[in-house]
Amino acid sequence: MTFQEMINTDKPVLVDFFATWCGPCKMMAPILTELKQRVGENASIIKVDVDKNPQAAAAYHIQGVPTLVLFKKGKVLWRQSGVVPARELEKLIGQNK
């Protein structure tokens, strides 16, 4: 499944644009694991390495990492750079499912 196919689904898709060398990105990893346990099948969570996928990062004008983008049916519903708490992300997904 391509990135475009993944973000064009009927359920919310949270994309974590990250880099392996980025300290705050490492802090997001356990937050996203916790979030996945909380939301289960209500949303997909995808990690995109900006160094391995520069075209995806460029397409969404990702300037800094981590940047989290919430998609649904291919549309950007929300985006924010930096570390975001699991509770806040869970609430956001709940509002958009």
C-alpha positions in Angstrom: 0.0 0.0 0.0 1.4 3.4 -1.0 1.5 6.4 1.3 -1.3 8.1 -0.7 -3.5 5.0 -0.4 -2.9 4.9 3.4 -3.9 8.5 4.0 -7.0 8.2 1.7 -8.9 5.8 4.0 -12.1 6.6 5.9 -10.4 6.4 9.3 -8.0 9.0 10.7 -4.3 8.4 9.9 -1.7 10.1 12.1 1.6 10.5 10.3 4.7 11.1 12.4 7.4 12.7 10.2 10.6 11.9 12.0 14.4 11.5 11.7 16.6 8.9 13.4 19.0 11.6 14.6 16.3 13.7 16.2 16.1 13.7 20.1 12.4 14.8 20.4 11.5 12.2 17.8 12.8 9.5 20.1 10.5 10.9 22.8 7.5 10.6 20.5 8.0 6.8 20.0 6.6 5.6 23.4 3.8 8.3 23.1 2.7 6.8 19.8 2.9 3.3 21.2 0.6 4.4 24.1 -1.7 6.2 21.6 -2.0 3.0 19.5 -3.1 1.1 22.6 -5.7 3.7 23.4 -7.2 4.2 19.9 -6.9 0.6 18.6 -8.5 0.2 15.2 -10.1 3.7 15.3 -7.0 5.2 13.6 -3.8 4.2 11.8 -0.4 5.6 13.0 2.4 5.7 10.4 6.0 6.8 10.9 7.7 8.4 8.0 11.5 8.9 8.1 12.2 12.2 6.3 15.7 11.2 5.4 14.4 8.1 3.6 11.3 9.7 2.2 12.3 13.3 1.2 9.5 13.5 -1.4 6.8 12.9 1.2 8.4 15.4 3.5 8.6 18.0 0.7 5.0 17.4 -0.4 3.7 18.4 3.0 6.3 21.1 3.6 7.8 19.5 6.6 10.4 22.0 8.0 11.2 20.4 11.3 10.9 17.0 13.0 8.9 15.6 14.6 5.9 17.0 12.8 2.6 15.1 13.3 -0.1 15.4 10.6 -3.6 13.9 10.9 -5.2 12.9 7.6 -8.6 11.6 6.7 -9.7 10.8 3.2 -6.5 12.4 2.0 -7.1 15.8 3.6 -4.9 17.3 6.3 -7.1 17.9 9.4 -4.4 19.0 11.8 -0.7 19.3 12.0 1.8 20.3 14.7 5.5 20.2 15.2 7.2 19.0 18.3 6.2 16.5 21.0 2.5 16.1 21.5 1.0 14.2 24.6 -0.9 10.9 23.9 -4.0 12.3 25.6 -4.1 15.3 23.3 -3.7 13.1 20.2 -6.3 10.6 21.4 -8.8 13.5 21.9 -8.0 14.8 18.4 -8.5 11.4 16.8 -11.8 11.0 18.7 -13.0 14.3 17.3 -12.2 13.2 13.7 -13.2 9.6 13.5 
